[in-house]
Amino acid sequence: MEPSQPSDEARVLVIYTGGTIGMLVGAQGYVPEPFFLTETLASQKRFYDPLQDSLFSNAASVKGYREWSTSGRSSPSAAETPPTSSASHPTLWVKSSRPIGRVRKLAPVASNMPIDTIQCEKISDDIYQAKLPSLVTPRSVTPGVSGGKRIRYAILEWDPLLDSSNLGINDWIRIATEIELNYMDFDAFVVLHGTDTMSYSSSALSFLLEDLGKTVILSGAQIPLSQLRNDAVDNLLGALTIAGHYIIPECSLYFNHILYRGNRVSKMSSYDLNAFQSPNFPPLVNVGIDIVVNWNEVLRQMNLRRFRAHKIYIPYHTAATLRLFPGMSDATVHAFLAPPTRGIVLETFGSGNAPQRSELMSALKQACDSGIVIVAITQCLKGSVSDAYETGRTLQKVGVVPGGDMTPECALTKLAYLLSKPELSINQVRELIGMPLRGELTRPTHSPPTRPTAGPDLPSIQGLLTQFVRLSSSSSAHQIPRITFSPSLGNDAQDATASWSGTARETSSTEAALLPLLMHLAAARNEVESLKFCMAIAATWEAEDTTPAFIPGGVVNCLEAGSGRSPLHVAALHGHAASVTWLLESGALVHLRDTLGHTALYYAARQGHKDIVNILVGTGANLGGLECEAGYAELSMKNALNSGDQNAIEVWDKARMRMAIQSSVL
């Protein structure tokens, strides 16, 4: 049985590659055990509560808890008895580049998971699919998200499970491929991975997953789930919660209550639970009493291309890392630069310095002249390479490319990724190394942009309110008054009391309260200039280091409180191609669903806006969830066929309605 997807339910695919999180204690230490993780999660109510009869589902209020505690469902026998019907574990279609399922080693725990009945079928060359049993969490509520949501997830377990020290380039491509194969059927992805090389994998995947529009989170544990005291529960539950509740369209790493950008992180400790750090970039999410998303730092897709995974094989000898040390011999350098090496990450001293021996500089110059790309990064945990010292400038003169503040893991994987692109010349690779492609390095510092209006107090609010009044009024333009502020006290009184007319934080908070209203109104009126005006104000918050009121998804994805629609929903509903295109180019999330569970694509198709459908489908939009499984899209298609409405038929075909319905029926 495959469940329909309610609007209050998110679907997450967990790709379990191996690692400490699912290991057991063997004769010689921790060892992986097939299906142990899936069966254990199915036996724990915080990870699997299909009937919503756990404490977690009934403790939102005192009344709810009392009703639950007196109903008999809180008794140990009721809580520990697993459901036995076949409907207890609804299945989800999952695709993979390898056969799915295997024979377990241990006797199954009391979870009644139908793992032994998994039937895998080959549907094309190197593509397999199977129906995997799904688990569903208790309903949870997160800050900034209206209503509660349950997370339904399936676990695609690798065979064999791998220690992260054994993962390599082929495995990165395999993970990227499995995300691509299941991209249309799941809202987000969690990759369970060993900690030793997790930062290499998160960096590599950030580049391999091109034009990503959904959340991808890597996580694991220092202590396995099998131990009484562990960090596995918090790490996995936190990753699932963020993946199910927020669209953070980049490859990230979640560990010890913090979500990091995947290509900005390094493993810092082999024994602390706080094993990872991001020294040159702030966290994307901090999970404490509240879940705080740093939306200003979240990447947003700025083009109109569909998601795809880069799957070109990258030979192991393509790129390597060379760490300088005092007294390093020239023979060592020559050995690293010898064919078939095409790229080297050079870990330099301090801010990009290296020994000034003529033999060393000559070897580096000869390598650069022959087409080898050499990238300089710092050995320091925090900081960047620069040309502040003469010894650093010498490297640049011989052709070494500065790598900014990239981590060693990121620099290596980015270099290998670029070298695997046959369409790029060596000079283009060198130029791209210094450009942020996925937020992996800090842009050079520029002067902050000027605010839309000048002044020390609230004049920017004047322009904002003027735009808002203009768009919300039916009067002609010359009849619209300009909003101005006049102090209630005279200048003398103001000077005498030395009062503050307002702080930058107060100003930005007021702007943040008004911007969503203006964004939605501008989208409805197809006023692209007003949309740009809003984004210009939002850009000044970061430049002036002010923190406005919380806007989930950022200004470009701000939600209307009643309907849960974003500006993209509104523009698509009204058929405004200019606004739709500009919003997408500014980072609007094409997969975002409103309170009814609908995407912008559904509204565009429903209204017959063929040009909008073409734009959205071209950026990766697809129908799914209730749109197909509840029959909304199918009913619209049938009505169009019955009435002979050829335009509507073409629109729904362009929205790939037939493909979506077939996928939901499989």
N, C-alpha and C positions, 0 to 999 in steps of 0.2 A: 504494500500500500504506500502510495506517495502522497503526502499531505499537500493541501493547498496552502498558499502563503498569505495569512492575514496581514492587514496593514500594521498591526502592532507586533509583528514578528520579523526578525532579521535572520537571514540564512548565512552561515559562515562555514567555509570549508577549512578543516584543520588538516594540514599536510604534515604528517608525523614522520620525520626522517630518522629519528633516533635521539640519542643523547641521554644525559643523566636523568631527566625528568621521568622517564618510564622504566628505569632500571631496577633490578633486584640484587640483593647481596648474594654473590656466588662464592665459590671456593677460593678464588683469587681476586676478589673485589667486585665492584659493581659490574653487572652484565645486562644487556638488553633482553627483554622477554616479549615475544610476539603477543599482541592483543591484551597484554596486562593493563596497559593504559586505558584502552577503551572499556574493558570490563570493570575496572576500578571506578572510572568516572560514572558508569551506569549505576553503580551501587551507592553513590553519594548524592544526596538530595540537592546540594548546592549546584551540582553539575547536571542533574537529571531529575526533573519534577514534572512528569507528563500530566498528572492529574491535579497539579497545583494544590496538593494536600500536605505540603511541608510547612514547617515553621516559617521559612523564608517567604512563602507565598501568602501567609496569613497574619503576619505581625506588623502590617502597615498601620494598624490602629489597635487600641486596647479592645474595642468591641470585636474586631476580627479575630484577635488572638483568643479571646474568651470563647467565642463560638467554636473556634477550631479545637481548643483544648478540651472542651466538653463534648465534642462530637465523636470521640473515640479514635479519630485519625492521628492523634498525637501519641497514642500508646506505642510502646516499643514493637509489639508484634505487627501493628499496622504500618509503622514507619520502616521496618526492616524487610517486610515481605515484598519481593519484587512482583511487578505485574506479570501476568502470565499470558495474556491474549496476544495474538499476532499483531494487533493494532497498537500495542504498547510501544513498539519501535518502528514507526513509519519510516519508509526508505526514501532515499534521495539518489537520483542518478548522478554518478561521479565518473569522470573520464580520466584516463592516465595514459602515459606513453609506455607503460609496462603492465603486465597482467596484474590484476587486483585480487587479493585474498591468498591465504595459505593455511596450512594445517597448524593448529596450536600445539604447544609443547605441554603446557600445564592443563589440569582439569579446569573447566570453566568455573568461575565464581558464581554466587547466587544472584546473577543479574538477568538471566534468560536472554542474553544478547544473541540474536540469530546469526552469529559470525560464521558458523560452519555451513550455513546454507547460501553463502554468497556465490552467485553465478556470474562469472566474468565472460564477456563475449568480445571478440575482435570485430570492430566495425569498419576499420580501414587499415592501411599500412601503418604499423607502429602506434595505433590508437585502440585502446580497450575501454570498455565501460561496464559498470556493474551497479546494482542497486545496493547501497550501503545503509545499514540501520542508522537512524538519526537520533540524537539526544536533544533535549530542550531544557533550558535553565528556568528557574523561577522568574517571575516578572520582576524587573528592576526599573528604578527611576533614576535618571541622571540629570544634573543641573543643565539648564538651557534646552532640554528636550521635553516637549509636552507629552504627558501620558507615560505609562509604563510600557516596557517592551520585553518580550521573551526572545531568547537567542536559540534558534534551532541549528544544530551543527552535525556534520558527518565527519568522521575521521578516516582519511586516506593514509593507510599505514604502509610504509615501504617494506619491501622484502628483498634482502635482509635489512634490519635496522642498522644504521651506521653510527659509529662513534665519529664525532665531528672532525677528529684528526685524520679521518679517512675520506672526508668529503673533498672533492676537487672541482675543476671547471665543468666537467660533464654533469656533475650533480647540480651545479648552479643552473645549467641549461635545462636540466630535467625539472627542477622546481618551477622555473619560469614557464616551461611548456605546460605543466599541469595547471598553473594559474590561467594560462591562456585558454586551455581546453575547457575549463569550467567557468570562464569569466562571465558568461551571460546568465549562468544559473545560480550564482551566489552573490551576495551583497558585499562580502569581504572575505579575507583569507588570513589564517594564522598558520605560521610555519613553526613547528616545534623542532628544535635543533640543539645540539650540544653547544656548550658555551665556549669551548676553546677556540673555534674558528668562526663563531657566529658573526663577529664583526666583519670578517672577510665576505661571508655570504650576504649579509645585509648590504654591504657596499656594492658587491657585484650585482645583486638583484635590483638595486636602485637604478643601475644603468641598463640592465637587460630588459626590464619592464618599461617599455617606451610608451609615452603618452598615457600613463596610468591614471585611471579615473576612480579607482576604488581603494579601500584600505587594505594594506598588506602589512602584517606585523610578525616579526620573528621573536620567539621567546623560548625559554627553557628553564633550567633550575640548577642550582648548586647542590641541592640535596633532593633525592628522588621522592616521588609521591608515595613510595612504599614505606618511608620512614615516618614515625609519629611526628617528629619535629622537622618540618621541611619548608622550603620556599616555593615549592611547586604549585600549591593551591593558589596562593596569591598571584603568582606570575601568570598562570594559565587563566584564572578567573578574570584578572585585570585585562589581559589581552583580549579575551572574548567580549568583555563588557565594552571596551573601547571600539573594537571591530564592529560590534552589533549596533552601537548607538551613534557613532560618529562617522562621517565620511572625511577621512584624512588621506587624500589621494597621493600617497607616497609610500615608499618602502621604509618601515620604521622598526625599531627594536624596543621591546618592553621588558623591563627588569627592575625589580625592587621598587615598584610604585612609580616608575618614571618611564615615559615613552620618549625615546630619542629618535632623531633622524638617523636612519640606518647607515648612511655614509659619513657620519660625523662622530662615530663612537668607537672606542677601543676597550678591550678587556684589560682592567687594571689590577685585578686581584684574583688569585686562585682559591682563596679561602673565605673572603668576605661575601656576604649576601649582596652587598652593593658592589657587584663585580665589574660593572661597566661605568664609564664616564665619557662625557662629551665636553672636552676642555675648551673648545673654541666656538661652541654654539649652544644656546639655551635649550632646555627640554621642550618638546612639543606639547606634552601633557604631564601634569603633576597630579598624582592620585593621593589624596589625603582624606580628610573628612569630606571635602568636595572634590570633584573631578574638574580640574582647571585646564582648559585647552588654550594654548597660546596661538590663537588664530592668526595673529599678525605674522607668524613665522611659518605657517603651514603652506606648502607649495600648492599652487593652483595651475591647472593646465591652461596655457595661453595660446593655444592654436586649435585648429579645427580637424585634427587627425584622430583616427580611431586608435584604440589601444592595440598593441601588438608586442609580442615577445621576440627579442633578438636571439636567434638560435644558431647563429653561425659558430662553428667549433673554433675555439681559441687554443692553438697549440700550447702545451705547457712551457715550451722553450721561448715563447714570444717575449715575455717580460719577466724581469727578475728584480730583486732588491739588493742593493749594495750599501752597507752601513760603513761609513768612514770611521777609522780609528787612528790614533796617533801611531806613526811608524808603519802604516800600511805600505806594503811593497808594491812596486809598479807591476810586478808579475801577477799579483792578485787582481789588479784592475784590468790588465790585458786579458786575463782568463775570463772575467765577467763580460767583457766587451767582444769576445770572439763570436763568430757565427755559430749557431743560427739566431743568436739574440737580436731582437729588433727594438727592444726598449729596456731602459734601466731606470729604476727609482733610486736616486742617490740620496741617502740620508746624511745630511751635512751637519756640521757643528753650528750651534747657536742659530743665528738668523740667516744662514745660508753660506757659511764659510767653509773653506777647504784648504788643505796644504797647498802652498804655491810652488811646489817643485815643478820645474820645466818639463820633466818627463811625464808627470801626471797630467799637466795641462795639455801637453802635446797628444797624449793618448785619448783624452776626452775630446779634443778638437778633431782628431782623425776619425773618431767614432761618429761624431755629429756630422761631419762632412760626408761620411759614407752612408748616411741615412738612418743611423740609430738615434732614437729619441731618448734623451736623458732628461729626467725630471728631478729637480732639486727640492727636497723638503727638509724640515728641521728634525733633529733627533729629540728636541724638547717636547714634553707632553703638551705644552701650551705655547702658542705663538705661531709665527709665520716667517718665511724667508723674505729677505728684502735686500736692497742694494745699499744699505747704510754703510757697509764696510767695503774697503777696496778688495778684500779677499772674496767677497761675495760677487762683486761686479766682474771679477776675472772669470768666474764660471759662466756668467751670461755672455761675456765676450767670445768665449770659445764655442758657444751654441747651446749651452745647458739652459733648459726652460725652467723658470721658477714655478713651483707648485703651490704657492700661497700657504694656506694653513691646513691643507689636506692631511688626513691621517695616513700612516704608511699603508694601511689596508685599502683605503680609498684610492690613494695614488696608484697603487699597483693594479687594482681592478679597473680603474678608469683608463689607465694606459693600455691594458690588454683589450678592453672593450673598443677603444678607438682604433687600435691596430688591427682589429678583426673586421673593420669596415672597409671593404675593398674599394668603395667609392671615394675614400678620403686619401688625399696625397699626404706625404710626410709633413709638408709645411702646414697643411690644414690640421693635422693631428697636433702639431706643436702649438698652433693658435688655440685650439679647443682645450688643450690642457689647462690653460690659464683662465678659461671662461667657465663660470658655474653652469653646469647642465642640469643638475638635480639638487641644487643648493648645497653642493659638497665643499665649496670654498667661499670665503668672504669676498664680496666685491670690493674693489679699491674704494677708499673713502672719497666721497664727493660732498660738495656744499649742500646742506639741506635745502629743499625747495621752498620757495616763498609761499606763504599762506595765501588763499584766494583774496583776502583783504588784509590790510595792514592795521596795526594798532595794538595797544597793550592789554585791552580788556575783552570785549565781546563783539567786535565788529564783524567777525566771520559768521556769527549767528545771524547778523542782519542779512547778509547775502543768502544764507540758507533759508531763512524764513521768507525772503522775497521770492525765491524760486518756488517754495512750497505754496505760497499764496497764489502766485501766478498760475501754477498748474491746476490748482483746485478751484479756480474761479472761472466763471463763464464770461466774464467781462472782457472787453478788448484790452490790448496790452497797455495803451496809454492811460487807461482808467485804473490800473493796478497800482496801489500805493506802495512805496518802498518802505520797508520796515526799518525803523531807527530806534535807538534807545537814548533816552534823556535822563540824566541823573536827577533824583528827587531833591538832592542837596546841591547848593551852589559850589562852585570850584573852591571858594575860600574855605567853606566848611569841610570839604573833602581834604584839602591840603592840611587844615588844622588838625584833623583827626588822623591823618596819615592812613586812611582806609585803603584797603585793596579793592579794586573794582572787580576782581575775579582772578583766579589762578588758571593756568593752562589746563590743569586737570579738570577744573570745573567746566571750562569751555568745551573741552572734548567730550565730557560726559553729557552735556546738553546737546551737542552735535550728534552724539551716538543715539540719543533718544529720538531725534528727529530724522536722521538719515534713512532708517528703514522705511518710514512713511513716504519720503520723497523718492526713494529708489523704486518702490512699487508703483507710485503714481507716474513716475517718468517712464517706466516700462509699459504701463497701460496706455500712455499717450504717445509712445514711440519717440520720446525726447532723449536722443542719444547725448546731446550736450549736457542735459541735466544729470544723466547717469555719470558722465565724465566729471561733472562738478562734484558729485558725491564722492567719487573715488579720489579726487584731488584733496578733499578735506581729510578723508581717511588716511591718505598717504602722509599727511603732516603729523599725525599722531606718532608714528614711528620715528619720523625725522626729529621731532622735538621731545622724544622720550616721554610721552604722556600716555597714560593707560586709560582709555575710555570705558564706558559701561560695557558689559559683556554682550557681544553680538555673536551668537553661534554661527559658525561658517564664514565669518567676516562680512563686510558690508555687501559684497557682490552676491552672497548667498543668504542674506538676511531673510528670516521667515516671518510671514504675516501671522499674527498670534491666533486668529480664529481658524484659518484654513490650513496653515502650515505650508503655504505656497511660497516659493522663492520668486525673485524678479524674473527668472527665466521661465517659470510656470506662467506668469502673467503675460509676458511678451509672446510666448508661444500660443497661449489661449487666444490672444487678440490678433495673431498673425503678423506681428511686426518683425520682419526679417532683419532690419537694420539693428534693432535692439537685441534680438537673439544673437546675431553674429558678434556684436560688441561685447555682450555679456559672456559669451563663450570664450572670446579672446582675452577677457579679463579674469578668467578663472571660475566661471559659474560651473557648478557640478551638474553634469547631465543626467546622473543616475539618482538624483535626490527625489524622494517621494513626499507628497503632501500628506495631510491627515487622513485622507481617503485611500492612500496607498498608490496614487497615480504620479507618473512622471510627466515632464513637459512634453515628451513625445506623444503620450496618450491624448493630451488636450489638443495638441496641434492636429493630430489625425482625426480626433472627434469633431473638430471644427472645420475639417476639410482644407487645411492650409498646406498644400502640397510642397511649396517652397520651404516652409519651416521644417516639414518632415524630412526633406532631403538634407537640410543642414544638420539636423540633430542626428540622423542615422549616420551621416558622414563623420560625426565626432564620436561614434560608439554607442549611441543611445539604442536601447532595445526594450521591447515590451516584456513584461513579466509580472510575477506576483498575482494580485487580484485581477489585473487587467486581462489576463488570459485564463487563470484558473477559476475565477468566478464568472467567466463568460462575457465580460463587458465588451471586449474587443471582438469576440466571435459574434455576439449579437449585433453589433454595429455592422460587421461585414455581411451578415445574413440580411439585414435590413437593406443594405445597399444593393445586394444581389437581387432581392425581391422587388425592389423599386426600380431597378435598372439604372441606378445612379452611377454612371461610369466614372465620374470624378472621385466619388467616395471609394469605389472599388480600387482605383489606382492608388489613392492615398493610403489605404490600409495595406495594400500590397507593398508599397514603398516602405511602410513601417514594419515590414517583415512579420505581419500578423500571422500568416500561415505557418512560418517557421517557428514562431513563439508558441503557437497552440500545439504544434506537433511536439515541441520540446516538453511542454507541460503534460502532454498525454502519455509520453513514453514512460 
